Amino acid sequence: MQLLLSLLFVLPGMAFAQSQDSQSCQDRVERGGSIQVQMRPTASGSCFVSVSNFKGNSMVYRGYVFAEDGNLMIFNSFGTGPISESTGAREFYTFPRRHTNPTFKWNEEVRRLEVTSTVGDEYYFDYETAQLSGMNKAEVQVASEITPYNNGGVEIKKYQGLILDAGFKRGSAPTGVPKAKAKFIDAAGTSCNILIGDVFTYSPDGDPYIKYSDKNLAKYLKTKCPKLKFPAN
């Protein structure tokens, strides 16, 4: 959660829109319209891409973080106060993971930022609002209201692949609670409920990460959720 906060709170004084065409993870910040996008490598070798609205001057906002493990975290700030009350996060994971890092590029013709996840999915962000406006492989619903009572304000429907909806939690990442419930959903809409601890483990400092490779996750789900279809890589 601390890394997430650092990604979404850093607002450098100057940044310029450029294209991002390679898979390399470079520490960089760019701006276009109302969007600030940041790519950041970490000491552990992970790579993140975050998207936020740099023109906003309120502590009520929504930002997005894409990670190399297929994670999309939607971060909400509800105002001032203790983190446990004034923030919340919704998490989705998609599979299989085909690329090393998330990447991004600017589409000036239609005035949007396009983030490509490690699965290869494209996420579109509107220049003016800096909010998620669509995907190439799913229907996206984004609430205009930022509140603790709408599960992060983003829903991904009819995803054409395998998605894990890890839910919403105030104050920290929902995947940080091993006994919390989560749900896998495949392209046919078949779902299977699991516990977070079934597929996540934790680093010494408490950060959650998926304990299976895609191949081993497919094997696990074949036993745990035999009706689910794991997409071909």
Phi, psi and omega in degrees: 000325180295321177295319177302313180300320180293325179293324187267346181260342181287124181230084181298157184289327182220139175200150186227144182289129176220170178272149177239104189248350185253170178270358182290145180261110182241141178288110185205153177227133179224155179228145175203132186060235176260002188272135162246126177240134181231132171252133183218123169278155178244166181298333181278355180099000178284166179221134180234148168236124179244148180230129180212171178260107185281349180273347180289139179240020180249155175275009173253109184198170178230132178229171187226141176228128176252134181241166184289345181268014179088008183277134165244117176253128175258113184261132178241134170248125185259006180130200181275162178128182179301144181304324182297339181247331189262001178227165176197159182219141171245139182231137171233145172234137179238156187217157355277160182270115189256339186239162184287316186224154167290150179225172177212159173208157179263135175247093184292330184298318180251007176054066176207157171265138179240116178257129177254123181281173178291345174280338183104002178287147177254129178245134186248134181238130181289134181302321189278321184263341185061022180253154177300128183243350180173174177219161178274343185235017181196166170266136183240133175242123182237121179283140178286331182275135176256108188211154177291355191250016176232028173057039178091347174083004181230130175236138176247118186242149174055043180292130183271069181172205177249126182233142173251117175266106183272359175086194185234145176213139174278138172088342181194177179289135179298333179286358177278000182245099186303329184268001177286156181270148175219172186217126170273141176223130179262182186296335179276355181091003176290134183237159179212124180275139178223174168261146179308317182293348177293327186235355180245148169230182191224141176287168179304331179268007173096359180288131181280146171208153182291130186271000181243143163291167178301319180298314181286331175294319177300319178295317180298315183290333178298327178272314184287319186226071189298340181276346179287148175250117178275125184297150174292145180283000000 
